[in-house]
């Protein structure tokens, strides 16, 4: 069960990033550049369902939201 909770949290994270990014009318390329990585790197992170903790604060700043929102809000 613990693995399922983590997967769900990761799933929420990427859904929330996508939701906030689209609200700000940012392309994935613009977003990736703003957080200091390239688009391909972001795609790879999303595919693996893995986000380094060091990117959470830059992402929250770019998207004007809290890290808590990114991790725990269900944007659906």
Buried (B, 14 or more C-beta within 10 A) or exposed (E): EEEEEEEEEBEBBBBBBBBBBEEBEBEBEEBBBBBEBEBEEBEEBBEEEEBEEEBBEEBBEBBEBEBEBBBEBEEE
